[in-house]
Amino acid sequence: MTNTASRQTGNTQSPNNNATRDARTSIIARARQEIVAMKAYSSARSLYKSNPDTIFLDANEAPFSPFVGAQSLNRYPDQQPEKPIKALCRYYDVSSRNLITARGADEVIDILMRSFCRPAIDNIIICPPTFAMYEQAALMQGAEVKSVPLTSDDFILDISGITNAADENTKLVFICSPNNPTGNSADKEDIITLCRAFDGKAVIVLDETYNEYSKQPSLIPLTEEFENLIVLRTLSKSHACAGLRCGVGIAQAEIIALLRKVLAPYPLPQPVMAAVLNTMNDTALERLAKKRDELIQLRDECAAKLQAHGAIGKVFPSDANYILVKVKDSEDFKNRFTEAQIIVRNQSHQEGLQDCFRISIGTAAEMELFFRVLDGEKRTLGVNDRIASVNRTTKETAISVSVNLDQTSPVAIDTGVGFYDHMLDQIAKHGGIALQVECHGDLHIDPHHTIEDCAIALGQALKQALGDKSGIGRYGFTLPMDETQAGVSLDLGGRFYLQFDVNDGKGFPENHVGDLPTDMIEHIFLSIAENMNANIHIKVNGENTHHMVEACFKAFARALRQAVKREGEELPSTKGIL
Ligand SMILES: *Cc1c(COP(=O)(O)O)cnc(C)c1O
């Protein structure tokens, strides 16, 4: 082979790497040479850059759209679409020459296997217990799998074991950090040692799927130094996007160029790429980072609780969004959770993980239920909580509302309007319901859209959660608060109607309470009434605007509490647990 392969793909990413490295010693020389020699499939879309004037008559696409509002669905997408790639590169802080995106990290594993391993000749090294797809992908490619187990008590890489196991046909070494299912991270020095030991021989595949949940910084920067290192990342776990199927490989340009040849011409569906862009915008990233912080805190709390629990023999330290535990009575543990329909992952089939279970961290409410079942309580099934989620996006606001009429937690309100949060909190607390409201609105313009749209979504969620069980009875509540008196009556079966009377038509004394404009109060109840098909009558009299507004929300919540209460309930508890 001549030097051309490495010249064509080039590599000037960092001053450290050797741009003129001889193709015979480059890691590309270790790839399947038929793939190195193969010309990339030139799909219609890869041949020409388009501009708004371009007319496409080249790919036998239909010139019309499949339904009103479809966005470019009649056209083939790019193999590596520019905007999502740019967003991913910004997030991982790499250049586009160094990143490939595919249908999940799983597909990157698969194309690595197909690019490097000759069937029935080559082999890979894995370090079990670890992620099962490495072995699966190797078997499908006909590559042999050499196992070099992690140390038995603390799951540390056996570096000399790995180098000893390698032979001249070893092409890929898979390291998972944080490791699935053990949860611990590999040592940076060990990764560097492996990159050096396998320089020009094999690719070190560092799977950092769970990096965002870990205290360890990513080792992506090491790819600048080592041409035989590829780091895998994915939006599946860290960005709550397992359903999207978007993962990436990050490496020097030669490997990336090789992998792009093996990747299908149109692997990434257009709607998926649109969702990737939404996920990678600053607001979403900020929110996800906050959510992960909360989950990490919950993980640590759960780990401490598990540690102290009599049924648990050992809790392994976790850098990820799951915890591996060794239980004392595996049968009992299994049966208890199966019966409660709480699914945890049994790991006993893996060498060294006898009686071990991997528990993904769910919501706070789910984990609470998990611990109650662990404590021996029976979970009542078949009486489902009345829950609903509404997601509503307009030009002005993006809102997510979840309600559970049969739980009192979690309650988490974040609309960006402080006093409104406080009022919605009253609805949850005094209504005795779980309520989560999250809104990103155009507050820089004014709070109007946020306030109204949240009320609309709340009304819709309440209606959905009630389902066809909404009562036709009338409920009412009168609430005094110092000088103020508020009376609310509510009929859920009736048609939508709002009667709103403040100080006998004179209105609120002040035009704001905190950051909430009081002329919005009527709008809020109007939107709730309209969207939950309720008839709401509110009458409030008083002198202090704060008291008056708060009393309206509290009295409404109290009336709602009566209205949503399950009648003729056999359950002594509404928690889904007896
Ligand atoms: C879940 C998981 C993957 C798969 O990621 P996708 O991007 O969803 O394909 C890869 N590696 C590890 C270690 C995982 O746990």
The ligand as an SDF file (V2000), in Angstrom:
LIG
                    3D

 15 15  0  0  0  0  0  0  0  0999 V2000
  -26.4060    2.0350   26.5660 C   0  0  0  0  0  0  0  0  0  0  0  0
  -24.9990    1.8490   26.1980 C   0  0  0  0  0  0  0  0  0  0  0  0
  -24.5710    2.0280   24.8730 C   0  0  0  0  0  0  0  0  0  0  0  0
  -25.5460    2.1910   23.7540 C   0  0  0  0  0  0  0  0  0  0  0  0
  -25.6900    3.4780   23.4130 O   0  0  0  0  0  0  0  0  0  0  0  0
  -26.6710    3.8750   22.2100 P   0  0  0  0  0  0  0  0  0  0  0  0
  -26.1280    5.1950   21.8290 O   0  0  0  0  0  0  0  0  0  0  0  0
  -28.0330    3.9380   22.7760 O   0  0  0  0  0  0  0  0  0  0  0  0
  -26.5290    2.8620   21.1500 O   0  0  0  0  0  0  0  0  0  0  0  0
  -23.2260    1.9510   24.5920 C   0  0  0  0  0  0  0  0  0  0  0  0
  -22.3350    1.6750   25.5600 N   0  0  0  0  0  0  0  0  0  0  0  0
  -22.7140    1.4670   26.8250 C   0  0  0  0  0  0  0  0  0  0  0  0
  -21.6970    1.1690   27.8540 C   0  0  0  0  0  0  0  0  0  0  0  0
  -24.0520    1.5300   27.1850 C   0  0  0  0  0  0  0  0  0  0  0  0
  -24.4240    1.2620   28.4360 O   0  0  0  0  0  0  0  0  0  0  0  0
  1  2  1  0
  2  3  1  0
  2 14  2  0
  3  4  1  0
  3 10  2  0
  4  5  1  0
  5  6  1  0
  6  7  2  0
  6  8  1  0
  6  9  1  0
 10 11  1  0
 11 12  2  0
 12 13  1  0
 12 14  1  0
 14 15  1  0
M  END
$$$$
